[in-house]
Amino acid sequence: MKQFSNRYIFGFSAVMVIAVATLLSLAATLLQPAQERNLEIEKKKSMLESIGVPATRGNAQELYNKYIKESFVIDSRGETVEGIDAFTVVLKNEQKKPADQQYLPVFRATPDDNEKVIILPVEGKGLWGPVWGYVSLRSDMNTIYGVTFDHKGETPGLGAEINTTPFESMFRGEKLFDSETFISVKVKKGGADPADIHGVDAISGGTITSKGLEKMLYDCLIKYDDYLLKNRN
């Protein structure tokens, strides 16, 4: 039986490792445009869902162009920042910066009822991973028009319920401010009082995810405090 030297074995292994690494790198490069396109479509679908416009992969771009009228970036003082594309801002990356250096995206939309709406992105942590979404506000810059939430790995039937219509629909009509004081929306275990304009029911069995979502809303939306107060109708 032919014996292979250690040098041959090591050389063959090195060639195989390099070949596999090259193929994986090539595959990743070739797939990157498609992955970026998928992320873009999902982002547009989510924004549309926050204003009550259902979209599919096939019509998301068309509906986005129809309903989303403008986008821009503001700073922590509520002032517009020129030269930055709001759609390309990655909230997760911005959250790593000092608060006064973060870019805050704003999207203006006009749904079928002709309400002048703004859409704000939110991102935080659930029980098992990141949670994120969009909150749309009426022209009073206080009343929630609609929301959409999503997650990476919350428990089906429990924390994953943040991505369901019954949960998301509870946010419609809730208020962010009490006069000029920012309150946000509280997700209350055991149920919110129907008269509470700042409270919705927590998910049964999903307390940690519910509290993570509550924190996400407060931490992300309070950054828009100055802008919202300056632009209230």
C-alpha atoms as an extended CHARMM CRD file, in Angstrom:
* protein
*
       233  EXT
         1         1  MET       CA              0.0000000000        0.0000000000        0.0000000000  PROA      1               0.0000000000
         2         2  LYS       CA              1.3210000000        3.3920000000       -0.9400000000  PROA      2               0.0000000000
         3         3  GLN       CA              2.2100000000        5.5760000000        2.0340000000  PROA      3               0.0000000000
         4         4  PHE       CA              1.7510000000        9.3360000000        1.9070000000  PROA      4               0.0000000000
         5         5  SER       CA              4.2720000000       11.5780000000        3.6260000000  PROA      5               0.0000000000
         6         6  ASN       CA              3.2340000000       14.1150000000        6.2100000000  PROA      6               0.0000000000
         7         7  ARG       CA              4.3480000000       16.8370000000        3.8330000000  PROA      7               0.0000000000
         8         8  TYR       CA              1.9720000000       15.5860000000        1.1380000000  PROA      8               0.0000000000
         9         9  ILE       CA             -0.9290000000       15.3410000000        3.6010000000  PROA      9               0.0000000000
        10        10  PHE       CA             -0.3310000000       18.8440000000        4.9600000000  PROA      10              0.0000000000
        11        11  GLY       CA              0.0590000000       20.2390000000        1.4510000000  PROA      11              0.0000000000
        12        12  PHE       CA             -3.1280000000       18.5880000000        0.2050000000  PROA      12              0.0000000000
        13        13  SER       CA             -5.0520000000       19.8160000000        3.2700000000  PROA      13              0.0000000000
        14        14  ALA       CA             -3.7970000000       23.3630000000        2.7540000000  PROA      14              0.0000000000
        15        15  VAL       CA             -4.8610000000       23.3260000000       -0.9040000000  PROA      15              0.0000000000
        16        16  MET       CA             -8.3230000000       22.0520000000        0.0300000000  PROA      16              0.0000000000
        17        17  VAL       CA             -8.7490000000       24.6730000000        2.7600000000  PROA      17              0.0000000000
        18        18  ILE       CA             -7.7490000000       27.4500000000        0.3540000000  PROA      18              0.0000000000
        19        19  ALA       CA            -10.0480000000       26.0990000000       -2.3580000000  PROA      19              0.0000000000
        20        20  VAL       CA            -13.0430000000       25.8550000000       -0.0300000000  PROA      20              0.0000000000
        21        21  ALA       CA            -12.3820000000       29.3130000000        1.4350000000  PROA      21              0.0000000000
        22        22  THR       CA            -12.1630000000       30.7560000000       -2.0720000000  PROA      22              0.0000000000
        23        23  LEU       CA            -15.4450000000       29.1430000000       -3.1120000000  PROA      23              0.0000000000
        24        24  LEU       CA            -17.2070000000       30.3780000000        0.0370000000  PROA      24              0.0000000000
        25        25  SER       CA            -15.8710000000       33.8790000000       -0.4740000000  PROA      25              0.0000000000
        26        26  LEU       CA            -16.9730000000       33.8400000000       -4.1160000000  PROA      26              0.0000000000
        27        27  ALA       CA            -20.4380000000       32.5760000000       -3.1680000000  PROA      27              0.0000000000
        28        28  ALA       CA            -20.8100000000       35.2740000000       -0.5170000000  PROA      28              0.0000000000
        29        29  THR       CA            -19.7690000000       37.9550000000       -3.0190000000  PROA      29              0.0000000000
        30        30  LEU       CA            -22.1990000000       36.7170000000       -5.6520000000  PROA      30              0.0000000000
        31        31  LEU       CA            -25.0720000000       36.4220000000       -3.1810000000  PROA      31              0.0000000000
        32        32  GLN       CA            -24.5210000000       39.8110000000       -1.4970000000  PROA      32              0.0000000000
        33        33  PRO       CA            -26.5580000000       41.8950000000       -4.0060000000  PROA      33              0.0000000000
        34        34  ALA       CA            -29.5150000000       39.5180000000       -3.6620000000  PROA      34              0.0000000000
        35        35  GLN       CA            -29.2700000000       39.5910000000        0.1360000000  PROA      35              0.0000000000
        36        36  GLU       CA            -29.1490000000       43.3810000000        0.1630000000  PROA      36              0.0000000000
        37        37  ARG       CA            -32.1430000000       43.5050000000       -2.1640000000  PROA      37              0.0000000000
        38        38  ASN       CA            -34.0890000000       41.1640000000        0.1380000000  PROA      38              0.0000000000
        39        39  LEU       CA            -33.3010000000       43.3660000000        3.1480000000  PROA      39              0.0000000000
        40        40  GLU       CA            -34.3980000000       46.4500000000        1.2300000000  PROA      40              0.0000000000
        41        41  ILE       CA            -37.7240000000       44.8440000000        0.2840000000  PROA      41              0.0000000000
        42        42  GLU       CA            -38.3750000000       43.6460000000        3.8450000000  PROA      42              0.0000000000
        43        43  LYS       CA            -37.6290000000       47.1060000000        5.1900000000  PROA      43              0.0000000000
        44        44  LYS       CA            -40.0590000000       48.7180000000        2.7710000000  PROA      44              0.0000000000
        45        45  LYS       CA            -42.7410000000       46.1240000000        3.5060000000  PROA      45              0.0000000000
        46        46  SER       CA            -42.4150000000       46.7870000000        7.2470000000  PROA      46              0.0000000000
        47        47  MET       CA            -42.7180000000       50.5390000000        6.8300000000  PROA      47              0.0000000000
        48        48  LEU       CA            -45.8160000000       50.0900000000        4.7080000000  PROA      48              0.0000000000
        49        49  GLU       CA            -47.3420000000       47.7020000000        7.2560000000  PROA      49              0.0000000000
        50        50  SER       CA            -46.9160000000       50.3500000000        9.9630000000  PROA      50              0.0000000000
        51        51  ILE       CA            -49.3460000000       52.5840000000        8.0400000000  PROA      51              0.0000000000
        52        52  GLY       CA            -51.7730000000       49.7710000000        7.2820000000  PROA      52              0.0000000000
        53        53  VAL       CA            -50.6590000000       49.0330000000        3.7250000000  PROA      53              0.0000000000
        54        54  PRO       CA            -50.0870000000       45.3030000000        3.1670000000  PROA      54              0.0000000000
        55        55  ALA       CA            -47.3150000000       44.6010000000        0.6690000000  PROA      55              0.0000000000
        56        56  THR       CA            -45.6940000000       41.6320000000       -1.0050000000  PROA      56              0.0000000000
        57        57  ARG       CA            -42.2320000000       41.1490000000       -2.4380000000  PROA      57              0.0000000000
        58        58  GLY       CA            -43.7110000000       41.7930000000       -5.8460000000  PROA      58              0.0000000000
        59        59  ASN       CA            -45.3490000000       45.1620000000       -5.1360000000  PROA      59              0.0000000000
        60        60  ALA       CA            -43.3690000000       46.5490000000       -2.1870000000  PROA      60              0.0000000000
        61        61  GLN       CA            -41.3000000000       48.9130000000       -4.3270000000  PROA      61              0.0000000000
        62        62  GLU       CA            -44.3350000000       50.2580000000       -6.1890000000  PROA      62              0.0000000000
        63        63  LEU       CA            -46.3110000000       50.8090000000       -2.9830000000  PROA      63              0.0000000000
        64        64  TYR       CA            -43.3160000000       52.3650000000       -1.2280000000  PROA      64              0.0000000000
        65        65  ASN       CA            -42.9920000000       54.9080000000       -4.0300000000  PROA      65              0.0000000000
        66        66  LYS       CA            -46.7260000000       55.6000000000       -3.8090000000  PROA      66              0.0000000000
        67        67  TYR       CA            -47.0950000000       56.0820000000       -0.0540000000  PROA      67              0.0000000000
        68        68  ILE       CA            -43.6790000000       57.1520000000        1.2680000000  PROA      68              0.0000000000
        69        69  LYS       CA            -43.3900000000       60.7640000000        0.2010000000  PROA      69              0.0000000000
        70        70  GLU       CA            -40.1290000000       61.8870000000        1.7850000000  PROA      70              0.0000000000
        71        71  SER       CA            -37.2640000000       60.7270000000        3.9810000000  PROA      71              0.0000000000
        72        72  PHE       CA            -34.5610000000       62.6060000000        5.8440000000  PROA      72              0.0000000000
        73        73  VAL       CA            -32.2330000000       62.3780000000        8.8230000000  PROA      73              0.0000000000
        74        74  ILE       CA            -32.2310000000       64.5090000000       11.9680000000  PROA      74              0.0000000000
        75        75  ASP       CA            -29.8120000000       64.8650000000       14.8590000000  PROA      75              0.0000000000
        76        76  SER       CA            -30.4510000000       64.7280000000       18.6010000000  PROA      76              0.0000000000
        77        77  ARG       CA            -31.6040000000       68.3750000000       18.5860000000  PROA      77              0.0000000000
        78        78  GLY       CA            -34.2250000000       67.6650000000       15.9450000000  PROA      78              0.0000000000
        79        79  GLU       CA            -32.3230000000       69.4900000000       13.2200000000  PROA      79              0.0000000000
        80        80  THR       CA            -32.1160000000       68.1110000000        9.6880000000  PROA      80              0.0000000000
        81        81  VAL       CA            -28.7870000000       66.5760000000        8.6860000000  PROA      81              0.0000000000
        82        82  GLU       CA            -27.9500000000       67.0930000000        5.0200000000  PROA      82              0.0000000000
        83        83  GLY       CA            -26.2750000000       64.5470000000        2.7840000000  PROA      83              0.0000000000
        84        84  ILE       CA            -27.4030000000       61.3690000000        4.5660000000  PROA      84              0.0000000000
        85        85  ASP       CA            -29.8410000000       58.8870000000        2.9980000000  PROA      85              0.0000000000
        86        86  ALA       CA            -32.3350000000       57.9490000000        5.7240000000  PROA      86              0.0000000000
        87        87  PHE       CA            -33.0090000000       54.5580000000        4.1540000000  PROA      87              0.0000000000
        88        88  THR       CA            -29.3670000000       53.5130000000        4.4570000000  PROA      88              0.0000000000
        89        89  VAL       CA            -29.0210000000       54.4120000000        8.1400000000  PROA      89              0.0000000000
        90        90  VAL       CA            -28.5140000000       51.2460000000       10.2150000000  PROA      90              0.0000000000
        91        91  LEU       CA            -30.0730000000       51.8510000000       13.6190000000  PROA      91              0.0000000000
        92        92  LYS       CA            -27.9900000000       49.1580000000       15.3240000000  PROA      92              0.0000000000
        93        93  ASN       CA            -24.8050000000       50.9370000000       14.2580000000  PROA      93              0.0000000000
        94        94  GLU       CA            -26.1100000000       54.3440000000       15.3100000000  PROA      94              0.0000000000
        95        95  GLN       CA            -26.9090000000       53.0490000000       18.7990000000  PROA      95              0.0000000000
        96        96  LYS       CA            -23.2070000000       52.3450000000       19.3400000000  PROA      96              0.0000000000
        97        97  LYS       CA            -22.4110000000       56.0560000000       18.9790000000  PROA      97              0.0000000000
        98        98  PRO       CA            -22.7800000000       58.7630000000       21.6420000000  PROA      98              0.0000000000
        99        99  ALA       CA            -26.3650000000       60.0520000000       21.6430000000  PROA      99              0.0000000000
       100       100  ASP       CA            -25.4220000000       63.4720000000       20.2610000000  PROA      100             0.0000000000
       101       101  GLN       CA            -23.6980000000       61.8610000000       17.2630000000  PROA      101             0.0000000000
       102       102  GLN       CA            -26.4750000000       59.5300000000       16.1490000000  PROA      102             0.0000000000
       103       103  TYR       CA            -28.3730000000       59.9000000000       12.8900000000  PROA      103             0.0000000000
       104       104  LEU       CA            -32.1470000000       59.5350000000       13.3410000000  PROA      104             0.0000000000
       105       105  PRO       CA            -34.1450000000       58.5630000000       10.2280000000  PROA      105             0.0000000000
       106       106  VAL       CA            -37.6000000000       60.0240000000        9.5620000000  PROA      106             0.0000000000
       107       107  PHE       CA            -39.9770000000       58.9310000000        6.7990000000  PROA      107             0.0000000000
       108       108  ARG       CA            -43.0460000000       60.9170000000        5.7600000000  PROA      108             0.0000000000
       109       109  ALA       CA            -46.0250000000       59.0190000000        4.3870000000  PROA      109             0.0000000000
       110       110  THR       CA            -49.5830000000       59.6790000000        3.2500000000  PROA      110             0.0000000000
       111       111  PRO       CA            -51.9010000000       56.6540000000        3.6270000000  PROA      111             0.0000000000
       112       112  ASP       CA            -55.1920000000       56.3100000000        1.7840000000  PROA      112             0.0000000000
       113       113  ASP       CA            -57.0380000000       58.3710000000        4.4160000000  PROA      113             0.0000000000
       114       114  ASN       CA            -54.7330000000       61.3110000000        3.5790000000  PROA      114             0.0000000000
       115       115  GLU       CA            -53.3920000000       61.5300000000        7.1250000000  PROA      115             0.0000000000
       116       116  LYS       CA            -49.9450000000       63.1250000000        7.2010000000  PROA      116             0.0000000000
       117       117  VAL       CA            -47.8690000000       60.4800000000        8.9610000000  PROA      117             0.0000000000
       118       118  ILE       CA            -44.2530000000       60.0910000000        9.9730000000  PROA      118             0.0000000000
       119       119  ILE       CA            -42.6040000000       56.6980000000       10.3860000000  PROA      119             0.0000000000
       120       120  LEU       CA            -39.7910000000       56.1370000000       12.8940000000  PROA      120             0.0000000000
       121       121  PRO       CA            -37.6230000000       53.0010000000       13.1500000000  PROA      121             0.0000000000
       122       122  VAL       CA            -37.0090000000       51.2700000000       16.4900000000  PROA      122             0.0000000000
       123       123  GLU       CA            -34.6020000000       48.5080000000       17.4830000000  PROA      123             0.0000000000
       124       124  GLY       CA            -33.8200000000       46.8030000000       20.7950000000  PROA      124             0.0000000000
       125       125  LYS       CA            -33.4440000000       43.4600000000       22.5560000000  PROA      125             0.0000000000
       126       126  GLY       CA            -35.9880000000       40.7650000000       23.3480000000  PROA      126             0.0000000000
       127       127  LEU       CA            -35.4710000000       37.5800000000       25.3200000000  PROA      127             0.0000000000
       128       128  TRP       CA            -33.4230000000       35.6350000000       22.7650000000  PROA      128             0.0000000000
       129       129  GLY       CA            -32.1900000000       38.2780000000       20.3760000000  PROA      129             0.0000000000
       130       130  PRO       CA            -32.9030000000       41.5670000000       18.6290000000  PROA      130             0.0000000000
       131       131  VAL       CA            -36.3880000000       42.9710000000       18.1640000000  PROA      131             0.0000000000
       132       132  TRP       CA            -37.1720000000       45.8330000000       15.8150000000  PROA      132             0.0000000000
       133       133  GLY       CA            -39.9410000000       47.6090000000       13.9830000000  PROA      133             0.0000000000
       134       134  TYR       CA            -41.5270000000       50.8740000000       12.8690000000  PROA      134             0.0000000000
       135       135  VAL       CA            -43.8440000000       53.2710000000       14.6650000000  PROA      135             0.0000000000
       136       136  SER       CA            -45.9800000000       55.6380000000       12.6280000000  PROA      136             0.0000000000
       137       137  LEU       CA            -47.3720000000       58.8150000000       14.1960000000  PROA      137             0.0000000000
       138       138  ARG       CA            -50.2670000000       61.0620000000       13.2200000000  PROA      138             0.0000000000
       139       139  SER       CA            -49.6550000000       64.6860000000       12.3160000000  PROA      139             0.0000000000
       140       140  ASP       CA            -50.0030000000       65.7110000000       15.9720000000  PROA      140             0.0000000000
       141       141  MET       CA            -46.6270000000       63.9660000000       16.5040000000  PROA      141             0.0000000000
       142       142  ASN       CA            -48.1160000000       62.2780000000       19.5390000000  PROA      142             0.0000000000
       143       143  THR       CA            -50.7710000000       59.7300000000       18.5570000000  PROA      143             0.0000000000
       144       144  ILE       CA            -49.6750000000       56.3590000000       17.2100000000  PROA      144             0.0000000000
       145       145  TYR       CA            -51.1500000000       55.6700000000       13.7820000000  PROA      145             0.0000000000
       146       146  GLY       CA            -49.7990000000       52.1270000000       13.5840000000  PROA      146             0.0000000000
       147       147  VAL       CA            -46.8540000000       49.8780000000       14.3690000000  PROA      147             0.0000000000
       148       148  THR       CA            -45.1460000000       46.7960000000       13.0690000000  PROA      148             0.0000000000
       149       149  PHE       CA            -42.6900000000       44.6780000000       15.0540000000  PROA      149             0.0000000000
       150       150  ASP       CA            -40.4520000000       41.7500000000       14.2370000000  PROA      150             0.0000000000
       151       151  HSD       CA            -37.8680000000       39.5800000000       15.9540000000  PROA      151             0.0000000000
       152       152  LYS       CA            -35.0340000000       37.1850000000       15.2780000000  PROA      152             0.0000000000
       153       153  GLY       CA            -35.6760000000       34.3490000000       17.7070000000  PROA      153             0.0000000000
       154       154  GLU       CA            -38.4450000000       34.9480000000       20.2250000000  PROA      154             0.0000000000
       155       155  THR       CA            -40.4250000000       31.9240000000       21.4280000000  PROA      155             0.0000000000
       156       156  PRO       CA            -43.3550000000       30.9160000000       19.1700000000  PROA      156             0.0000000000
       157       157  GLY       CA            -46.6780000000       31.4240000000       20.9440000000  PROA      157             0.0000000000
       158       158  LEU       CA            -45.0290000000       33.6400000000       23.5590000000  PROA      158             0.0000000000
       159       159  GLY       CA            -42.5880000000       36.4610000000       22.7780000000  PROA      159             0.0000000000
       160       160  ALA       CA            -43.0420000000       35.9260000000       19.0470000000  PROA      160             0.0000000000
       161       161  GLU       CA            -46.5800000000       37.3000000000       19.4560000000  PROA      161             0.0000000000
       162       162  ILE       CA            -45.1520000000       40.8210000000       19.1270000000  PROA      162             0.0000000000
       163       163  ASN       CA            -45.3300000000       40.1820000000       15.3840000000  PROA      163             0.0000000000
       164       164  THR       CA            -49.0850000000       39.5090000000       15.3440000000  PROA      164             0.0000000000
       165       165  THR       CA            -51.9910000000       41.7630000000       14.4270000000  PROA      165             0.0000000000
       166       166  PRO       CA            -53.8100000000       41.4400000000       17.8010000000  PROA      166             0.0000000000
       167       167  PHE       CA            -50.7520000000       42.7270000000       19.6640000000  PROA      167             0.0000000000
       168       168  GLU       CA            -49.7400000000       45.4160000000       17.1820000000  PROA      168             0.0000000000
       169       169  SER       CA            -53.2940000000       46.7390000000       16.8570000000  PROA      169             0.0000000000
       170       170  MET       CA            -53.3800000000       47.6780000000       20.5690000000  PROA      170             0.0000000000
       171       171  PHE       CA            -50.8850000000       50.4830000000       19.9080000000  PROA      171             0.0000000000
       172       172  ARG       CA            -53.1720000000       52.4130000000       17.5790000000  PROA      172             0.0000000000
       173       173  GLY       CA            -54.3690000000       55.5900000000       19.2470000000  PROA      173             0.0000000000
       174       174  GLU       CA            -51.9070000000       55.3920000000       22.1480000000  PROA      174             0.0000000000
       175       175  LYS       CA            -50.0420000000       58.5840000000       23.0570000000  PROA      175             0.0000000000
       176       176  LEU       CA            -46.3370000000       59.2520000000       23.4950000000  PROA      176             0.0000000000
       177       177  PHE       CA            -46.6540000000       62.5110000000       25.4370000000  PROA      177             0.0000000000
       178       178  ASP       CA            -48.5430000000       63.8110000000       28.4280000000  PROA      178             0.0000000000
       179       179  SER       CA            -48.6640000000       67.4940000000       27.5230000000  PROA      179             0.0000000000
       180       180  GLU       CA            -44.9630000000       68.1080000000       26.7450000000  PROA      180             0.0000000000
       181       181  THR       CA            -43.5990000000       65.2640000000       28.8700000000  PROA      181             0.0000000000
       182       182  PHE       CA            -42.4670000000       62.1870000000       26.9680000000  PROA      182             0.0000000000
       183       183  ILE       CA            -44.0440000000       59.0460000000       28.4340000000  PROA      183             0.0000000000
       184       184  SER       CA            -43.9130000000       56.5010000000       25.5770000000  PROA      184             0.0000000000
       185       185  VAL       CA            -46.0710000000       53.3510000000       25.7100000000  PROA      185             0.0000000000
       186       186  LYS       CA            -45.9590000000       50.9280000000       28.6420000000  PROA      186             0.0000000000
       187       187  VAL       CA            -46.5200000000       47.2120000000       28.0280000000  PROA      187             0.0000000000
       188       188  LYS       CA            -48.3290000000       46.1210000000       31.1860000000  PROA      188             0.0000000000
       189       189  LYS       CA            -48.3590000000       42.6400000000       32.6440000000  PROA      189             0.0000000000
       190       190  GLY       CA            -51.8830000000       41.6440000000       33.6460000000  PROA      190             0.0000000000
       191       191  GLY       CA            -53.4300000000       44.0760000000       31.1950000000  PROA      191             0.0000000000
       192       192  ALA       CA            -53.6430000000       47.8310000000       30.7790000000  PROA      192             0.0000000000
       193       193  ASP       CA            -56.5900000000       49.9300000000       31.8850000000  PROA      193             0.0000000000
       194       194  PRO       CA            -58.6850000000       50.6560000000       28.7520000000  PROA      194             0.0000000000
       195       195  ALA       CA            -58.6000000000       54.3230000000       29.7090000000  PROA      195             0.0000000000
       196       196  ASP       CA            -54.7830000000       54.3600000000       29.8480000000  PROA      196             0.0000000000
       197       197  ILE       CA            -53.6070000000       56.2390000000       26.7680000000  PROA      197             0.0000000000
       198       198  HSD       CA            -50.0220000000       55.1440000000       27.4010000000  PROA      198             0.0000000000
       199       199  GLY       CA            -50.5880000000       51.4420000000       28.1050000000  PROA      199             0.0000000000
       200       200  VAL       CA            -51.1550000000       48.1930000000       26.2160000000  PROA      200             0.0000000000
       201       201  ASP       CA            -51.4690000000       44.5920000000       27.3950000000  PROA      201             0.0000000000
       202       202  ALA       CA            -48.2700000000       42.5990000000       27.7440000000  PROA      202             0.0000000000
       203       203  ILE       CA            -48.0080000000       39.2240000000       26.0430000000  PROA      203             0.0000000000
       204       204  SER       CA            -49.1520000000       36.3910000000       28.2940000000  PROA      204             0.0000000000
       205       205  GLY       CA            -46.0930000000       34.2820000000       29.0880000000  PROA      205             0.0000000000
       206       206  GLY       CA            -43.8140000000       36.6960000000       27.2430000000  PROA      206             0.0000000000
       207       207  THR       CA            -42.9620000000       39.1340000000       30.0130000000  PROA      207             0.0000000000
       208       208  ILE       CA            -39.2740000000       39.5590000000       29.1850000000  PROA      208             0.0000000000
       209       209  THR       CA            -39.9610000000       40.1480000000       25.4960000000  PROA      209             0.0000000000
       210       210  SER       CA            -42.7570000000       42.5870000000       26.4040000000  PROA      210             0.0000000000
       211       211  LYS       CA            -40.4830000000       44.5820000000       28.7080000000  PROA      211             0.0000000000
       212       212  GLY       CA            -37.7170000000       44.5190000000       26.0960000000  PROA      212             0.0000000000
       213       213  LEU       CA            -40.1240000000       45.9650000000       23.5520000000  PROA      213             0.0000000000
       214       214  GLU       CA            -41.2610000000       48.6130000000       26.0310000000  PROA      214             0.0000000000
       215       215  LYS       CA            -37.6430000000       49.6180000000       26.6420000000  PROA      215             0.0000000000
       216       216  MET       CA            -36.9660000000       49.6550000000       22.9040000000  PROA      216             0.0000000000
       217       217  LEU       CA            -39.8350000000       52.0680000000       22.3090000000  PROA      217             0.0000000000
       218       218  TYR       CA            -38.7830000000       54.4120000000       25.0860000000  PROA      218             0.0000000000
       219       219  ASP       CA            -35.0640000000       54.3820000000       24.2830000000  PROA      219             0.0000000000
       220       220  CYS       CA            -35.5480000000       54.9030000000       20.5530000000  PROA      220             0.0000000000
       221       221  LEU       CA            -38.4620000000       57.3340000000       20.4720000000  PROA      221             0.0000000000
       222       222  ILE       CA            -37.2420000000       59.6850000000       23.1980000000  PROA      222             0.0000000000
       223       223  LYS       CA            -34.3670000000       60.5870000000       20.8830000000  PROA      223             0.0000000000
       224       224  TYR       CA            -36.9620000000       62.2540000000       18.6400000000  PROA      224             0.0000000000
       225       225  ASP       CA            -38.3660000000       64.2640000000       21.5680000000  PROA      225             0.0000000000
       226       226  ASP       CA            -37.1730000000       67.6850000000       20.3850000000  PROA      226             0.0000000000
       227       227  TYR       CA            -38.2350000000       67.0840000000       16.7870000000  PROA      227             0.0000000000
       228       228  LEU       CA            -41.6990000000       65.8610000000       17.7450000000  PROA      228             0.0000000000
       229       229  LEU       CA            -42.3670000000       68.7540000000       20.1000000000  PROA      229             0.0000000000
       230       230  LYS       CA            -41.1910000000       71.3240000000       17.5580000000  PROA      230             0.0000000000
       231       231  ASN       CA            -43.4130000000       69.9220000000       14.8250000000  PROA      231             0.0000000000
       232       232  ARG       CA            -46.6530000000       69.2120000000       16.7000000000  PROA      232             0.0000000000
       233       233  ASN       CA            -49.8940000000       70.4430000000       15.1420000000  PROA      233             0.0000000000
